[in-house]
Amino acid sequence: MEIRSTSSLTQPSTLPLPEILDSLVELTAQRERRTLEISLLATLRELMADCTIALYNCRWIDGHPWWRIQLDSLEEPPAQNQPWTLPGSKMLRILLQQDQHQAIHPIDTGLCVPLYQTNQVVAVLMVTPSAQAVVDHKLLIALARIHENFLNLLHASDSDTLTGLYNRRKFDSQLFSLVGDPSGDKRRIPLLALLDIDHFKQVNDNYGHIIGDEVLLMLAQRMQQFFGEDDGLYRYGGEEFAILFHSVSEEKAQAILEGFCTRISNHPFPQVGQVTVSIGFTRLDQGLVPAQVIDRADKALYYVKTHGRNQVCQFETLLRQGLVQEVEIASGDIDLF
């Protein structure tokens, strides 16, 4: 299919203004990235009925972009854990020109619209018009920019400023959502892990807080590289981090977390040398409140910290062995969120 010129795909929108405004109200009401993406796709489908529209997510590894399909249907979203692939040569050139911030690129199948977050392409809209369709470029660009603005607002609201991981506010929200969801797949019970840097106070005392912050930042980067894209990574507070696994067994989580401990202990940290971490994790069983889940993971973490550090323990395993005790949360203590 030949590349169509920009002018041949452009015409003013013929939709009534109230319909456009209603779509914008729905789009700007979202507070989670996933629902924001779904709302964007629904809005574009409504306003550009003669076009096929898909959304790809983009991630950068060592300066090279990888992408995967995120949404191409509102009825049947792509399965989780879709593989990341290298874009084709033309798309690769477009993504590598992100500093130019060109709004729309013509491609063989129609149009490509890069979406930016903090000056980096994080997603791509692919618009394929039908044979006789035309696209209102101004409307398309306006919706893309609104989406970008909200992505950046969500990022600023949900992210830790030092590490770039999700912050405690986001953790509280997602943990509450997971614990309180009665419709979750009982075969895939989520898991919570709490991770603590061993002897971190000594790092700050011996090298200063600037080096301490560098250790926190490097650890966060190692977490982003090591754990799955769909795992929730959070800076829980200070030198403590949290991980929410959504689709792994307890045995697999144990192996993954032990692998991360090994990876960190073998990774040289500038100025400091060796750094190790301790990890405790637990299941998010139905019927528990967030405070109980956190208490269980924290007890497993405390056991690791007092029995050698640089290892991983699961609360349920320690409980069966009689090494920890279940503590009931008083009714006045459960309202943490």
NUSETI-269804 format. One record per residue: x, y, z of N, C-alpha, C in turn. Coordinates in steps of 0.05 Angstrom, whole numbers, plus 5000, padded with zeros to 4 digits. Example, Ala and Ser with C-alpha at 12.3 -4.5 7.8 and 13.67 -1.06 7.14 Angstrom:
BEGIN
526448865156524649105156526449345156 525749555142527349795143525850015157 
//
This chain:
BEGIN
501749765000500050005000501850255000 501350444982502950674980502450865004 504551015010504151225031502451445021 500351515036498651725027499651995037 499252205022500152465031498352555054 499552735070498152835094495552975086 495753135065493353295058491053125049 491552895036489352735027487852585049 488952595073487752455095486452655115 486252905108485353105127482753235118 480953255138478553425134477553495162 476153715165475053795191473153585201 472953555227471053365239468253455234 466453265227463653325222461953255246 463153155268461553085292460653335306 458253335318457253565333459053615357 459353875364461053945386460353815412 457753785420457153645445458253355446 458253215424459352945424462252945429 463653135416466553155420467153225450 465653415461466053495489465453265508 463353105502462752875519465052675519 466252635495468452445493470952545509 471352815508473652925523473152905553 470752955561470052925590470652645600 469852445584470352165591473352105592 474752205572477652165571479052285595 478352525602479852665624478952575652 476952395654476052305680477752075690 479551965674480951725681483351795700 483951605718486151645737488151405738 487751215720489650995717490450975688 493050905683494050905655492350705638 491750475648490350275632487550385624 486050495642483450605636483650845618 485851005622486251235604486751145575 488250925572488750815545486150715532 484550575548482050465537480150695529 480150905546478451135540479351285515 481951305512483051435488482251275463 482551015464481850845440478850865435 477250865456474350885452473551155440 474851365449474251635439475051655409 477351555402478251565374476451395356 475551155366473750985351471151135345 470251275365467651425363467851655343 470151805345470452035328471451975301 472751745297473851665271472851385264 470251365260468951105256469950955232 471051095212471950965187474950885189 476050885212478950825216479250585234 481250425229482150225248484450345265 484150325291486150455309487250255329 489850255332491150075351493150245367 493650155392495550295409497850095416 500250185412502650025419504150165442 505050015461506750125482509650095474 511350285483514150295475515850305500 518050155501519950175523522750195511 524550315526527250365516529250215533 531050065519533049905533535749975520 537550095536540150185526539950355501 537950535501537650725479536250615454 535250365455533850255432530850205440 529050275422526250235428525249955421 523549845439522149595435519149665438 517449515424514549575426512949315426 510449345435508549115434505749235433 503949075422501149165420499949185448 498549405454497249445479494249415476 493149555456490249545451489649555422 488149375411487049405384484049345383 482949265407480149215408479249265437 476949395439475849445466474449205477 473649025460472148785469474048565478 476248525464478148315471480948425471 481848545493484548655494486648435491 489048495480491148295477491748165503 492647915503493347775527495747915541 495747885567498047995582500547855574 502847995581505447885575505947835545 504848015528505548005500508548055497 509847925478512747955475513448235465 515648345474516748595464518348525439 518048675418519548625393520848885383 522848855366524049085353522249185331 521649445329520049545307521449505280 519949505258521049495231522749745226 524249735204526149945199524950225197 522650255184521350515181520350615208 519050445224518150525250520550585269 522650425266525050475282526150755277 526150835252527151105245525351325258 522751275257520851465269521351495299 521651265313522051275342524751395350 526751355334529351465340529551765334 527451875321527352165316525652305336 525452195361523552295380524252585389 526752665386527452935395526153145376 525253065353524053255334521153305340 519953125355517153155364515253205340 515653075318513753095296511052965304 508853105300506353015311505252765297 505352765270504152545255506152455233 506452195230508152085209506451915190 506651965164505351785145506851525142 505451305143506751035139505150885118 506050645111504850495089501850435094 501050395119498350325125496550555134 497750795135496151025144497751235158 497251255185498651465201499651345227 501851465236503051385262503351635279 502351625304502451855322504051765347 506551855351507951795375506751945399 506751815422505751945447508051965466 508352195479510752255495510052275525 511952185541511852225570514552315579 514652555591517252675599519252655576 518352745553520152775529521152515518 519852295523520652035511518151895501 518451775477516151625466515551385483 513051375493512251145510510050985497 508851085476506650945462506451055434 505050895417504750975389501850905381 500451105370497851065358498150995328 496950775319496950705291494150735280 493850915261491250975250491150885221 489350705214489050595187486350665176 486150875159483550955148482550745128 479950725125478850555103479350695077 478550565055479250655028478450945023 475951015032474951285026475051475050 476251385072476251545096478251775095 477651985109479552205113479852245143 482052355152482652385180482952685187 481652775208481953045218484553055234 486653155222489253165236489153335261 487853565260487753735283486453595307 484253455302482953315324484653085334 485952935316487652715324489952815341 491253035333493553145348492553255375 490253385376489253485401488653265421 487453045412486952825430489552695439 491452675421494052565429495352735450 495252995447496553175467495053165494 492453145493490953125518491752865533 491952645518492852395529495652425541 497452555527500152595537500152755563 498552965563498453135587497552975612 495552795608494652635630496652415638 498052315618500252125624502252255642 503052495636505052635652503952705679 501352775681500252835707500152575724 499352355712499352105727502152025736 504052065718506851995724507852165748 507252425748508052595770506652525796 504152445794502652375818503352105829 504051915812504451635820507351555824 509251715816512051635815513751755837 515651605847517651705866519551875851 520152115861521752305846524652225843 525752065862528551985860528851745842 527351535846527851285832526251245807 524051385804522251345781520351115784 520650955805518750745811516050865820 513950705822511550795834512050875863 510451065873510851155901508851015920 509051095945507350965966504451015961 503651245951500851295946499751105926 501351055904500450865884500350585895 502250515912502350245924499850205941 499150395958496750375975494250325958 494050485936491650465919491550185906 493750085895493649835881493349595900 494649615923494349395942491449375952 490249605958487449605966485649485945 486249555920484649455897484849155894 487349055897487748765895486548605917 486848705942485748555965482748565965 481548785955478648805957477248715932 478648585913477348495888476348205891 473748165895472747895898472647735872 473047875849472747745823475447645813 477647675829480247585819480347295814 482247215796482646935790483946795813 482546605826483546475850485946305844 486346225819488746065812491246245810 490846505809493146685806493046895829 493246805853493146975876495647165875 495247425876497547605875499347565900 501847655897503847635918505047905923 505547965949506848205957509648145968 511748275958514448245969515348515979 516548526002517848766013520848716012 522348906002525248885998526549116013 528749046028530149246044533149226038 534449456034537349456030538749416057 540449216058541849146083543849366090 543849436116545849626128545949886113 543549986104543550226088544350466104 543750466130544550686148547550726147 549050506146551950526145552850656119 551450606097552150736072551851046075 549651136086549251416090551251536109 551851396131553651486151556551506141 557351306125560151286116560651446090 558651466073559151586047557451836041 555451886058553852126054551252056039 549352236041546752186029546752195999 548552335987548652345958549352065947 551351935959551951665951549751475958 548451525981546151365988543851375968 543351625958541351655937542151515911 544751515905545751375881545251075884 545650965908545050675912542050625908 540350795919537450755915536750765886 537850955871537250985843538250745827 540650645833541750415818540150165824 539350135849537649895856535049905841 533750145840531250165825531650095796 533850185784534350115756534749825752 536149685771536449395769533749255771 531949365789529349245791527849265765 527949495752526449535727527549345705 530049295706531249115685530648825691 530448755717530348475725527448365725 525648515736522848415740521248465715 518948315713517248325690515948595687 515248665662513948915656511348945671 509948725676507248735688507348715719 509748695730510048695759510048975770 508649035792508649305803511049345820 512549555814515049625829514649895843 515149895869514650135885516950195904 517350455909519050535931517150575955 517450385974515550375996516150586017 518750656019519550866038522450826046 523951046046526851026053528250836035 529550626048531050426033529350176028 526750196032524949956029523249986004 523049755989521549745964519449535966 517449545948515349345947515049245918 514248995916513748875890511048735891 509248785873506748635871506848455846 506948195851506848005829503947935823 503147925798500447865791499947585779 501947465767501447225752503647015755 504646985779506746775783505946615808 506946365808506446185831508346265854 507746165877509546225900512346115896 512545875884515145755879516645925859 515346015838516646185818517546445830 515846565846516546815859519046785877 519146565892521446505909524046495892 523846355869526246325852526946595840 525046755831525547015819526847195839 525747205863526847385884529647295893 530047035895532746945902534747015880 533846995855535547085833536247375834 534347545843534847825845536847885867 536547745890538547765912541347715902 541647495887544247425876545247635857 543547725840544247935820545348185834 543948275855544848515869547448465884 547748245897550148195912552648165894 552148095869554448075850554948325834 553248525838553448775822555048985837 557149085825558749285839557349555839 557249685863556149955866558450145869 558650355852560850545855561050655883 563350705892563950805919563450605941 561150475940560350295962561350015959 561549915935562349635931560049455930 559949255949557749065949555349165965 553049115954550549175968548848925967 547448865989545648635989542848725998 540948555992538148615999536948376013 534948436031533348226044530448256034 529148026031526448036020524547846035 522247936042520047776052517647806035 516147576031513747606014511547426025 509047486015506747346024504547346003 502547176006500247165988498247385996 496747475977494547665982491947495984 491647346005489347166008486847336010 484647225999482047356002481247356031 479947566039479147596067481047756084 483447796074485347966089484948256083 485548426102485548716096488448796090 488849036077491549116069493549106093 492649196117494549196139495548926146 493848716143494748446149496748346128 496248416103498048326082500848456086 500848716092503448846097504848736121 503248676142504348566167505648296162 504448126145505547866139508147896124 508148056103510648096088512848216105 512048396123514048526140515148336160 513548146170514547946189516647766175 516047686150517947526136520447676130 520247936124522648096120524248126145 522848166168524248196194525747936201 524547706194525847456200528447436184 528347516158530747516142532847706153 532047946162533948136172535348046197 533947876213535147786238536347506236 536347396212537447126208539347116184 541047316182543147296162543047486138 540647596133540347786111540947656084 540747816062541447726035540147466027 537547446033536047196027533047266025 531447066019528647096014527046896031 524946996045523246816060520246886055 518646676053515746716050514446686077 512546856083511146856109509746586114 508346486094506746236098508646006104 510945996092512845776098513945806126 514546046135515546096162513346026182 510846086175508646036194508245736198 508445586176508145296178510445176195 512745296194515045196209515045296238 513145466245512945566272515045786278 516145916257518246106261517146396263 514646436255513246686259510446636269 509146836279506346806288504546996273 502146906269500047086257499247276278 498947526271498047736289495447856279 493447836295490847956287490948256288 489848386268489748676266487248776280 487648946300485349056314483549216295 480949206300479049336282479649626278 480749756298481450046295483950096279 485349886272487949916258487849846228 485549766218485549666191485049886170 484250116178483650326159486150476151 487950356136490450486130490250666106 488150646090488150786065485950996065 
//
